[in-house]
């Protein structure tokens, strides 16, 4: 036991990434060493395209490298399914409340606004063209805050509960959360989804103010105040990962 512990303490620190190759494709695999891990695992994030390998504490770097190389074909196949990134730039198409909009730039000052140009919905951005991406994101965050506030008022009346605060973030693993102190957190990317999705997620997190669990009683409560639970869940399962491609 003492020898094994000494070996762990003297081990050279892991690199952040392993570099491997599949055919003519170079790949980076992020290393995450976990004491609780029992085996090597690989996953590819649909949100970012990052390849992540979880490594048990006692597994050597050479074994991890061999494992990654042996699964390089799987990695390439998974990366091919990750949605292509869509930056916020002039001419790009992005969804706003589930409806496709084009980003356009106009010289001058003024707030970002949605207009219809030749029948097409357009997000018009003013100011320096170099700041289009930032201004679009700021606009989307303002819009999602407005929708979240409105929805929370609706469900406060239905549930008799109010959140202490609503925070907007760019979360990767969940669309919303509720803390024990009654603070609600949401992904700003919900503004890209159809309105029923944002509405359902507000209902879901507001219900946690009364039931801090996912028991049958919790789901009964959500269903009693929100009529489109199944529709929103289906949409998120099919399209949720795509929302992370934007911006």
Backbone as CSV, one residue per row, in Angstrom:
resi,resn,N_x,N_y,N_z,CA_x,CA_y,CA_z,C_x,C_y,C_z
1,UNK,0.835,-1.208,0.000,0.000,0.000,0.000,0.870,1.259,0.000
2,UNK,1.922,1.259,0.850,2.806,2.427,0.939,3.527,2.664,-0.374
3,UNK,3.959,1.585,-1.037,4.664,1.716,-2.313,3.738,2.270,-3.381
4,UNK,2.485,1.767,-3.387,1.511,2.244,-4.381,1.211,3.721,-4.169
5,UNK,1.065,4.155,-2.903,0.793,5.553,-2.606,1.964,6.424,-3.016
6,UNK,3.174,5.964,-2.715,4.375,6.727,-3.091,4.462,6.863,-4.597
7,UNK,4.073,5.808,-5.334,4.101,5.847,-6.797,3.144,6.901,-7.328
8,UNK,1.939,6.995,-6.692,0.967,7.990,-7.115,1.478,9.404,-6.864
9,UNK,2.120,9.592,-5.703,2.602,10.926,-5.349,3.730,11.378,-6.254
10,UNK,4.562,10.425,-6.727,5.711,10.764,-7.553,5.387,10.821,-9.036
11,UNK,4.137,10.473,-9.415,3.774,10.437,-10.835,3.891,11.821,-11.466
12,UNK,4.407,11.873,-12.656,4.479,13.126,-13.404,3.057,13.628,-13.679
13,UNK,2.794,14.910,-13.454,1.446,15.431,-13.685,0.959,15.128,-15.105
14,UNK,-0.323,14.815,-15.214,-0.897,14.537,-16.529,-0.912,15.790,-17.394
15,UNK,-0.775,15.643,-18.707,-1.008,16.778,-19.603,-2.507,17.072,-19.640
16,UNK,-2.871,18.257,-20.077,-4.293,18.590,-20.188,-4.967,17.783,-21.293
17,UNK,-4.189,17.468,-22.345,-4.745,16.759,-23.496,-3.801,15.656,-23.956
18,UNK,-4.378,14.633,-24.560,-3.617,13.641,-25.308,-3.784,13.946,-26.787
19,UNK,-2.724,13.870,-27.531,-2.772,14.070,-28.978,-2.752,12.702,-29.652
20,UNK,-3.781,12.396,-30.431,-3.825,11.122,-31.153,-4.187,11.404,-32.615
21,UNK,-4.088,10.391,-33.434,-4.341,10.559,-34.862,-5.165,9.389,-35.381
22,UNK,-6.137,9.703,-36.234,-6.931,8.670,-36.907,-6.888,8.962,-38.401
23,UNK,-6.179,8.127,-39.145,-5.977,8.422,-40.564,-5.191,9.699,-40.698
24,UNK,-5.780,10.692,-41.369,-5.111,11.986,-41.504,-5.745,13.053,-40.607
25,UNK,-6.506,12.589,-39.607,-7.193,13.518,-38.700,-6.483,13.551,-37.353
26,UNK,-6.072,14.745,-36.917,-5.465,14.915,-35.596,-6.559,15.200,-34.577
27,UNK,-6.474,14.550,-33.429,-7.495,14.675,-32.395,-6.873,15.068,-31.067
28,UNK,-7.606,15.877,-30.316,-7.211,16.219,-28.946,-8.216,15.591,-27.988
29,UNK,-7.712,14.893,-26.986,-8.575,14.254,-25.994,-8.246,14.852,-24.629
30,UNK,-9.222,15.530,-24.032,-9.017,16.128,-22.708,-9.009,15.041,-21.641
31,UNK,-8.091,15.154,-20.700,-7.962,14.161,-19.625,-8.645,14.659,-18.358
32,UNK,-9.425,13.801,-17.739,-10.058,14.099,-16.457,-9.804,12.908,-15.532
33,UNK,-8.820,13.011,-14.683,-8.523,11.896,-13.775,-9.447,11.997,-12.564
34,UNK,-10.165,10.907,-12.262,-11.151,10.894,-11.180,-10.871,9.735,-10.219
35,UNK,-10.697,10.020,-8.935,-10.452,8.954,-7.959,-11.590,7.941,-7.881
36,UNK,-12.822,8.403,-8.181,-13.983,7.510,-8.070,-14.228,6.687,-9.338
37,UNK,-13.514,7.004,-10.408,-13.716,6.268,-11.666,-13.183,4.846,-11.547
38,UNK,-13.932,3.888,-12.087,-13.516,2.487,-12.031,-12.952,1.997,-13.358
39,UNK,-13.212,2.754,-14.414,-12.721,2.329,-15.725,-12.526,3.555,-16.607
40,UNK,-11.831,3.363,-17.694,-11.645,4.430,-18.681,-12.947,4.633,-19.453
41,UNK,-13.328,5.885,-19.644,-14.510,6.190,-20.453,-14.215,7.380,-21.357
42,UNK,-14.887,7.406,-22.489,-14.778,8.507,-23.446,-16.155,9.081,-23.721
43,UNK,-16.207,10.393,-23.899,-17.451,11.010,-24.358,-17.112,12.219,-25.218
44,UNK,-18.026,12.553,-26.118,-17.885,13.720,-26.980,-19.046,14.651,-26.681
45,UNK,-18.747,15.881,-26.279,-19.782,16.843,-25.926,-20.509,17.339,-27.167
46,UNK,-21.828,17.175,-27.192,-22.627,17.713,-28.293,-22.630,19.231,-28.277
47,UNK,-22.398,19.814,-27.092,-22.433,21.266,-26.971,-21.189,21.923,-27.537
48,UNK,-20.013,21.317,-27.289,-18.759,21.974,-27.653,-17.899,21.189,-28.622
49,UNK,-18.193,19.886,-28.812,-17.347,19.035,-29.637,-16.090,18.580,-28.922
50,UNK,-15.983,18.882,-27.629,-14.804,18.476,-26.859,-14.835,16.976,-26.611
51,UNK,-13.672,16.336,-26.776,-13.525,14.908,-26.502,-12.918,14.772,-25.110
52,UNK,-13.593,14.056,-24.221,-13.178,13.980,-22.826,-13.020,12.523,-22.416
53,UNK,-11.884,12.210,-21.812,-11.649,10.865,-21.304,-11.501,10.917,-19.785
54,UNK,-12.304,10.121,-19.100,-12.205,9.988,-17.648,-11.281,8.832,-17.334
55,UNK,-10.324,9.102,-16.445,-9.260,8.136,-16.163,-9.211,7.832,-14.663
56,UNK,-9.264,6.554,-14.258,-9.103,6.212,-12.831,-7.737,6.634,-12.315
57,UNK,-7.640,6.846,-11.029,-6.400,7.352,-10.415,-5.189,6.476,-10.716
58,UNK,-5.373,5.164,-10.690,-4.235,4.266,-10.808,-3.899,3.880,-12.253
59,UNK,-4.672,4.339,-13.191,-4.423,3.986,-14.591,-3.275,4.824,-15.145
60,UNK,-2.316,4.172,-15.789,-1.152,4.884,-16.319,-1.529,5.703,-17.545
61,UNK,-0.728,6.714,-17.800,-0.939,7.559,-18.964,-0.792,6.750,-20.252
62,UNK,0.122,5.793,-20.274,0.327,4.954,-21.459,-0.911,4.128,-21.763
63,UNK,-1.556,3.610,-20.714,-2.787,2.839,-20.906,-3.904,3.733,-21.430
64,UNK,-3.975,4.955,-20.896,-4.987,5.901,-21.358,-4.764,6.257,-22.825
65,UNK,-3.519,6.465,-23.205,-3.182,6.779,-24.595,-3.594,5.631,-25.516
66,UNK,-3.277,4.420,-25.125,-3.624,3.241,-25.931,-5.135,3.118,-26.082
67,UNK,-5.851,3.387,-24.997,-7.312,3.323,-25.027,-7.881,4.353,-26.002
68,UNK,-7.350,5.578,-25.949,-7.826,6.636,-26.841,-7.569,6.292,-28.300
69,UNK,-6.378,5.786,-28.590,-6.030,5.412,-29.965,-6.945,4.299,-30.476
70,UNK,-7.232,3.324,-29.611,-8.074,2.200,-30.034,-9.509,2.628,-30.311
71,UNK,-9.913,3.781,-29.782,-11.273,4.282,-29.994,-11.294,5.519,-30.894
72,UNK,-10.219,5.760,-31.616,-10.146,6.970,-32.447,-11.206,6.981,-33.537
73,UNK,-11.515,5.822,-34.097,-12.564,5.763,-35.122,-13.912,6.158,-34.569
74,UNK,-14.206,5.710,-33.346,-15.468,6.078,-32.688,-15.508,7.583,-32.437
75,UNK,-14.380,8.150,-32.023,-14.326,9.588,-31.762,-14.636,10.383,-33.027
76,UNK,-14.005,10.009,-34.122,-14.227,10.716,-35.396,-15.686,10.617,-35.814
77,UNK,-16.292,9.441,-35.645,-17.699,9.253,-36.015,-18.607,10.118,-35.151
78,UNK,-18.308,10.223,-33.853,-19.116,11.047,-32.961,-18.947,12.527,-33.281
79,UNK,-17.732,12.946,-33.577,-17.499,14.355,-33.912,-18.242,14.764,-35.171
80,UNK,-18.400,13.829,-36.094,-19.113,14.122,-37.342,-20.588,14.440,-37.088
81,UNK,-21.104,14.001,-35.936,-22.515,14.228,-35.616,-22.743,15.490,-34.784
82,UNK,-21.646,16.119,-34.333,-21.782,17.342,-33.546,-22.229,18.481,-34.465
83,UNK,-23.300,19.205,-34.110,-23.759,20.301,-34.971,-22.666,21.332,-35.236
84,UNK,-22.597,21.806,-36.478,-21.598,22.809,-36.842,-21.850,24.107,-36.075
85,UNK,-20.785,24.793,-35.711,-20.912,26.048,-34.983,-21.485,27.130,-35.871
86,UNK,-22.299,28.007,-35.290,-22.921,29.099,-36.024,-22.659,30.408,-35.288
87,UNK,-21.609,31.132,-35.676,-21.291,32.386,-34.981,-22.342,33.457,-35.249
88,UNK,-22.444,34.392,-34.322,-23.335,35.530,-34.502,-22.633,36.540,-35.408
89,UNK,-22.935,36.494,-36.678,-22.322,37.401,-37.627,-23.350,37.825,-38.667
90,UNK,-23.052,38.903,-39.353,-23.981,39.432,-40.357,-24.277,38.371,-41.412
91,UNK,-25.556,38.186,-41.677,-25.987,37.204,-42.673,-26.318,35.840,-42.098
92,UNK,-25.879,35.573,-40.855,-26.142,34.270,-40.236,-27.609,34.146,-39.872
93,UNK,-28.110,32.925,-39.909,-29.476,32.657,-39.503,-29.489,32.012,-38.129
94,UNK,-30.288,32.547,-37.222,-30.412,31.969,-35.881,-31.895,31.936,-35.500
95,UNK,-32.278,30.989,-34.642,-33.673,30.974,-34.193,-33.883,31.949,-33.039
96,UNK,-35.010,32.625,-33.045,-35.435,33.459,-31.928,-36.846,33.026,-31.575
97,UNK,-36.996,32.493,-30.361,-38.267,31.889,-29.942,-38.737,30.836,-30.953
98,UNK,-37.766,30.110,-31.499,-38.065,29.012,-32.402,-38.280,29.393,-33.849
99,UNK,-38.246,30.684,-34.162,-38.455,31.147,-35.538,-37.128,31.639,-36.122
100,UNK,-36.823,31.215,-37.337,-35.571,31.597,-37.985,-35.513,33.104,-38.224
101,UNK,-34.409,33.731,-37.843,-34.155,35.153,-38.064,-32.773,35.310,-38.696
102,UNK,-32.631,36.333,-39.505,-31.337,36.653,-40.097,-30.732,37.831,-39.349
103,UNK,-29.412,37.825,-39.182,-28.717,38.938,-38.529,-28.277,39.944,-39.594
104,UNK,-28.624,41.202,-39.381,-28.228,42.265,-40.306,-27.602,43.408,-39.514
105,UNK,-26.763,44.185,-40.183,-26.110,45.318,-39.541,-26.526,46.604,-40.234
106,UNK,-26.730,47.637,-39.417,-27.101,48.947,-39.957,-26.250,50.005,-39.269
107,UNK,-25.697,50.912,-40.031,-24.871,51.975,-39.460,-25.723,52.871,-38.563
108,UNK,-25.080,53.476,-37.597,-25.784,54.386,-36.704,-25.908,53.819,-35.306
109,UNK,-26.685,54.512,-34.481,-26.869,54.107,-33.102,-28.284,53.597,-32.875
110,UNK,-28.441,52.944,-31.719,-29.760,52.428,-31.376,-29.663,51.004,-30.870
111,UNK,-30.710,50.574,-30.203,-30.729,49.223,-29.656,-31.000,48.199,-30.748
112,UNK,-30.536,46.973,-30.517,-30.887,45.880,-31.427,-32.400,45.724,-31.438
113,UNK,-32.937,45.406,-32.588,-34.381,45.258,-32.693,-34.726,44.251,-33.775
114,UNK,-35.904,43.680,-33.668,-36.392,42.753,-34.684,-37.284,43.518,-35.654
115,UNK,-36.992,43.398,-36.934,-37.792,44.027,-37.979,-38.137,42.981,-39.028
116,UNK,-39.131,43.295,-39.828,-39.438,42.440,-40.980,-39.012,43.185,-42.233
117,UNK,-38.088,42.583,-42.948,-37.570,43.181,-44.175,-37.930,42.249,-45.325
118,UNK,-38.756,42.746,-46.232,-39.265,41.921,-47.336,-39.929,40.652,-46.812
119,UNK,-40.637,40.807,-45.707,-41.372,39.687,-45.137,-40.545,38.751,-44.279
120,UNK,-39.224,38.976,-44.201,-38.330,38.096,-43.442,-38.021,38.714,-42.087
121,UNK,-38.122,37.939,-40.976,-37.749,38.478,-39.669,-36.231,38.640,-39.567
122,UNK,-35.810,39.827,-39.147,-34.391,40.169,-39.124,-34.041,40.795,-37.778
123,UNK,-32.925,40.367,-37.197,-32.384,41.029,-36.009,-31.414,42.099,-36.512
124,UNK,-31.789,43.338,-36.346,-30.989,44.450,-36.859,-30.059,44.959,-35.751
125,UNK,-28.766,44.946,-36.041,-27.752,45.375,-35.085,-27.131,46.671,-35.581
126,UNK,-27.029,47.649,-34.690,-26.405,48.920,-35.050,-25.043,49.031,-34.358
127,UNK,-24.379,50.152,-34.584,-23.083,50.377,-33.960,-21.944,49.809,-34.791
128,UNK,-20.789,49.697,-34.175,-19.584,49.207,-34.844,-19.800,47.761,-35.290
129,UNK,-19.522,47.471,-36.541,-19.724,46.121,-37.070,-18.851,45.083,-36.368
130,UNK,-17.739,45.541,-35.769,-16.848,44.614,-35.069,-17.496,44.054,-33.808
131,UNK,-18.578,44.688,-33.354,-19.216,44.274,-32.100,-20.545,43.554,-32.336
132,UNK,-20.790,43.103,-33.554,-22.065,42.454,-33.862,-22.313,41.247,-32.958
133,UNK,-21.326,40.385,-32.829,-21.506,39.157,-32.046,-21.903,39.473,-30.605
134,UNK,-21.171,40.376,-29.984,-21.470,40.729,-28.595,-22.840,41.361,-28.456
135,UNK,-23.195,42.235,-29.390,-24.468,42.928,-29.294,-25.645,41.982,-29.525
136,UNK,-25.469,40.999,-30.392,-26.538,40.014,-30.586,-26.729,39.201,-29.306
137,UNK,-25.631,38.774,-28.715,-25.745,37.995,-27.480,-26.387,38.827,-26.369
138,UNK,-25.988,40.087,-26.232,-26.598,40.959,-25.223,-28.099,41.094,-25.468
139,UNK,-28.471,41.237,-26.725,-29.885,41.358,-27.087,-30.649,40.096,-26.691
140,UNK,-30.095,38.935,-27.012,-30.759,37.675,-26.688,-30.896,37.491,-25.181
141,UNK,-29.890,37.917,-24.435,-29.969,37.788,-22.981,-31.018,38.725,-22.400
142,UNK,-31.167,39.906,-22.957,-32.229,40.802,-22.491,-33.596,40.202,-22.786
143,UNK,-33.731,39.621,-23.990,-35.011,39.035,-24.373,-35.371,37.840,-23.488
144,UNK,-34.379,36.994,-23.184,-34.693,35.815,-22.365,-35.031,36.233,-20.936
145,UNK,-34.371,37.263,-20.426,-34.721,37.747,-19.086,-36.167,38.235,-19.052
146,UNK,-36.571,38.917,-20.097,-37.944,39.413,-20.159,-38.941,38.256,-20.182
147,UNK,-38.660,37.240,-20.998,-39.567,36.089,-21.086,-39.586,35.279,-19.794
148,UNK,-38.413,35.112,-19.179,-38.346,34.366,-17.923,-39.111,35.085,-16.814
149,UNK,-38.983,36.398,-16.765,-39.688,37.181,-15.745,-41.198,37.072,-15.929
150,UNK,-41.641,37.174,-17.192,-43.073,37.081,-17.469,-43.621,35.704,-17.104
151,UNK,-42.890,34.656,-17.480,-43.344,33.295,-17.179,-43.341,33.034,-15.677
152,UNK,-42.349,33.555,-14.976,-42.286,33.333,-13.527,-43.451,33.999,-12.816
153,UNK,-43.923,35.127,-13.336,-45.085,35.788,-12.753,-46.334,34.917,-12.922
154,UNK,-46.458,34.307,-14.086,-47.603,33.422,-14.344,-47.609,32.253,-13.363
155,UNK,-46.454,31.616,-13.199,-46.404,30.429,-12.344,-46.365,30.781,-10.858
156,UNK,-45.955,31.993,-10.524,-46.052,32.437,-9.130,-47.513,32.505,-8.717
157,UNK,-48.346,32.973,-9.634,-49.779,33.040,-9.340,-50.389,31.645,-9.234
158,UNK,-49.933,30.712,-10.041,-50.497,29.362,-10.024,-50.003,28.531,-8.845
159,UNK,-48.757,28.761,-8.440,-48.145,27.933,-7.407,-48.117,28.589,-6.023
160,UNK,-48.297,29.897,-6.002,-48.222,30.593,-4.719,-46.807,30.682,-4.178
161,UNK,-45.822,30.602,-5.067,-44.414,30.677,-4.687,-43.692,31.648,-5.604
162,UNK,-42.713,32.354,-5.043,-41.899,33.271,-5.841,-40.424,32.981,-5.645
163,UNK,-39.630,33.033,-6.735,-38.182,32.834,-6.582,-37.541,34.051,-5.937
164,UNK,-36.447,33.808,-5.213,-35.714,34.933,-4.623,-35.010,35.734,-5.707
165,UNK,-34.545,35.037,-6.726,-33.813,35.708,-7.805,-33.788,34.794,-9.019
166,UNK,-33.718,35.401,-10.202,-33.565,34.645,-11.448,-32.250,35.052,-12.093
167,UNK,-31.405,34.065,-12.375,-30.097,34.312,-12.973,-30.021,33.651,-14.339
168,UNK,-29.392,34.328,-15.279,-29.212,33.805,-16.636,-27.745,33.486,-16.842
169,UNK,-27.473,32.264,-17.302,-26.092,31.821,-17.518,-25.992,31.089,-18.845
170,UNK,-24.775,30.654,-19.173,-24.581,29.808,-20.353,-24.208,28.413,-19.865
171,UNK,-25.188,27.716,-19.296,-24.941,26.398,-18.730,-24.874,25.346,-19.832
172,UNK,-24.114,24.288,-19.586,-23.925,23.224,-20.577,-24.669,21.941,-20.217
173,UNK,-24.770,21.659,-18.932,-25.313,20.364,-18.529,-26.797,20.386,-18.211
174,UNK,-27.358,21.573,-17.975,-28.779,21.639,-17.665,-29.346,22.972,-18.141
175,UNK,-30.651,22.975,-18.409,-31.316,24.181,-18.916,-31.782,25.084,-17.793
176,UNK,-32.007,24.501,-16.651,-32.446,25.300,-15.515,-32.145,24.581,-14.221
177,UNK,-32.156,25.325,-13.118,-31.937,24.719,-11.812,-32.556,25.615,-10.744
178,UNK,-32.793,25.001,-9.584,-33.363,25.724,-8.450,-32.522,25.400,-7.225
179,UNK,-32.062,26.417,-6.521,-31.254,26.193,-5.331,-32.155,26.035,-4.098
180,UNK,-31.564,25.525,-3.028,-32.318,25.336,-1.787,-32.805,26.667,-1.220
181,UNK,-32.114,27.756,-1.582,-32.516,29.075,-1.087,-33.563,29.742,-1.969
182,UNK,-33.999,29.042,-3.030,-35.073,29.576,-3.871,-34.615,30.442,-5.022
183,UNK,-33.356,30.308,-5.416,-32.863,31.051,-6.572,-32.945,30.165,-7.815
184,UNK,-33.437,30.714,-8.907,-33.585,29.974,-10.153,-32.504,30.399,-11.138
185,UNK,-31.921,29.423,-11.827,-30.900,29.680,-12.846,-31.352,29.068,-14.160
186,UNK,-31.164,29.799,-15.244,-31.577,29.325,-16.561,-30.498,29.614,-17.600
187,UNK,-30.493,28.811,-18.649,-29.609,29.062,-19.787,-30.220,30.149,-20.668
188,UNK,-29.394,31.095,-21.083,-29.907,32.144,-21.971,-30.336,31.572,-23.314
189,UNK,-29.845,30.379,-23.656,-30.146,29.781,-24.949,-31.615,29.358,-25.090
190,UNK,-32.360,29.395,-23.994,-33.785,29.069,-24.078,-34.540,30.051,-24.959
191,UNK,-33.996,31.244,-25.157,-34.659,32.213,-26.033,-34.628,31.755,-27.482
192,UNK,-33.754,30.798,-27.800,-33.674,30.272,-29.161,-34.745,29.218,-29.420
193,UNK,-35.268,28.622,-28.373,-36.228,27.523,-28.498,-37.656,28.060,-28.626
194,UNK,-38.590,27.219,-29.080,-40.001,27.627,-29.108,-40.470,28.050,-27.717
195,UNK,-41.398,28.996,-27.619,-41.839,29.521,-26.315,-42.328,28.464,-25.330
196,UNK,-42.932,27.372,-25.828,-43.434,26.355,-24.893,-42.293,25.713,-24.102
197,UNK,-41.090,25.705,-24.660,-39.941,25.097,-23.981,-39.528,25.958,-22.790
198,UNK,-39.348,27.242,-23.013,-38.993,28.146,-21.916,-40.093,28.139,-20.856
199,UNK,-41.340,28.173,-21.306,-42.462,28.201,-20.359,-42.458,26.953,-19.481
200,UNK,-42.250,25.796,-20.096,-42.220,24.548,-19.332,-41.072,24.534,-18.329
201,UNK,-39.896,24.998,-18.732,-38.746,24.960,-17.835,-38.922,25.909,-16.651
202,UNK,-39.589,27.027,-16.874,-39.907,27.900,-15.747,-40.876,27.197,-14.805
203,UNK,-41.892,26.541,-15.360,-42.836,25.787,-14.525,-42.112,24.708,-13.731
204,UNK,-41.198,24.016,-14.385,-40.433,22.939,-13.759,-39.637,23.457,-12.554
205,UNK,-38.878,24.531,-12.777,-38.037,25.046,-11.694,-38.865,25.736,-10.611
206,UNK,-39.946,26.392,-10.987,-40.825,27.012,-9.990,-41.470,25.948,-9.114
207,UNK,-41.800,24.806,-9.705,-42.392,23.716,-8.918,-41.427,23.208,-7.861
208,UNK,-40.128,23.330,-8.122,-39.127,22.911,-7.138,-39.158,23.800,-5.890
209,UNK,-39.748,24.974,-5.990,-39.874,25.819,-4.798,-40.787,25.177,-3.764
210,UNK,-41.654,24.263,-4.231,-42.535,23.517,-3.320,-42.087,22.077,-3.138
211,UNK,-41.518,21.486,-4.179,-41.069,20.088,-4.129,-39.626,20.016,-4.640
212,UNK,-38.658,20.014,-3.731,-37.251,19.991,-4.126,-36.800,18.549,-4.390
213,UNK,-37.419,17.939,-5.403,-37.148,16.546,-5.746,-37.770,16.274,-7.110
214,UNK,-37.661,15.050,-7.578,-38.323,14.647,-8.818,-39.239,13.454,-8.539
215,UNK,-39.964,13.560,-7.461,-40.894,12.513,-7.057,-42.147,12.547,-7.928
216,UNK,-42.996,11.523,-7.755,-44.277,11.493,-8.469,-45.106,12.716,-8.110
217,UNK,-45.008,13.151,-6.863,-45.772,14.326,-6.435,-45.277,15.577,-7.149
218,UNK,-43.953,15.675,-7.351,-43.402,16.820,-8.100,-43.948,16.849,-9.521
219,UNK,-43.870,15.717,-10.240,-44.314,15.683,-11.625,-45.819,15.916,-11.741
220,UNK,-46.561,15.480,-10.745,-47.996,15.752,-10.737,-48.253,17.247,-10.603
221,UNK,-47.456,17.899,-9.776,-47.581,19.347,-9.596,-47.250,20.081,-10.885
222,UNK,-46.147,19.702,-11.538,-45.763,20.350,-12.799,-46.878,20.184,-13.833
223,UNK,-47.380,18.952,-13.968,-48.423,18.698,-14.951,-49.713,19.445,-14.664
224,UNK,-49.960,19.730,-13.396,-51.206,20.428,-13.041,-51.175,21.911,-13.386
225,UNK,-49.965,22.484,-13.513,-49.864,23.922,-13.804,-49.372,24.213,-15.220
226,UNK,-48.755,23.207,-15.872,-48.182,23.414,-17.211,-48.782,22.395,-18.176
227,UNK,-49.476,22.847,-19.215,-50.184,21.920,-20.110,-49.323,21.276,-21.195
228,UNK,-48.059,21.697,-21.334,-47.266,21.189,-22.456,-45.941,20.576,-22.008
229,UNK,-45.977,19.828,-20.918,-44.778,19.165,-20.404,-44.206,18.201,-21.433
230,UNK,-45.052,17.307,-21.961,-44.574,16.281,-22.894,-44.050,16.899,-24.189
231,UNK,-44.738,17.914,-24.696,-44.313,18.572,-25.936,-42.940,19.209,-25.769
232,UNK,-42.741,19.894,-24.662,-41.457,20.557,-24.419,-40.340,19.550,-24.187
233,UNK,-40.622,18.489,-23.435,-39.613,17.452,-23.190,-39.188,16.786,-24.496
234,UNK,-40.162,16.512,-25.369,-39.841,15.897,-26.665,-38.956,16.820,-27.487
235,UNK,-39.271,18.100,-27.500,-38.482,19.057,-28.295,-37.054,19.113,-27.775
236,UNK,-36.893,19.184,-26.474,-35.553,19.262,-25.898,-34.743,18.008,-26.201
237,UNK,-35.392,16.859,-26.144,-34.687,15.608,-26.422,-34.195,15.557,-27.861
238,UNK,-35.010,16.074,-28.790,-34.662,16.014,-30.212,-33.748,17.152,-30.640
239,UNK,-33.948,18.336,-30.073,-33.261,19.520,-30.613,-32.430,20.304,-29.600
240,UNK,-32.489,19.930,-28.336,-31.821,20.729,-27.315,-30.333,20.934,-27.567
241,UNK,-29.636,19.875,-27.960,-28.190,19.980,-28.174,-27.852,20.990,-29.264
242,UNK,-28.747,21.158,-30.238,-28.485,22.094,-31.341,-28.371,23.539,-30.876
243,UNK,-29.004,23.870,-29.757,-28.971,25.248,-29.277,-27.565,25.706,-28.901
244,UNK,-26.692,24.734,-28.595,-25.334,25.093,-28.172,-24.423,25.430,-29.361
245,UNK,-24.927,25.266,-30.561,-24.083,25.567,-31.722,-24.006,27.066,-32.000
246,UNK,-24.925,27.834,-31.434,-25.033,29.245,-31.802,-24.203,30.138,-30.886
247,UNK,-23.507,31.075,-31.519,-22.795,32.102,-30.780,-21.414,31.697,-30.320
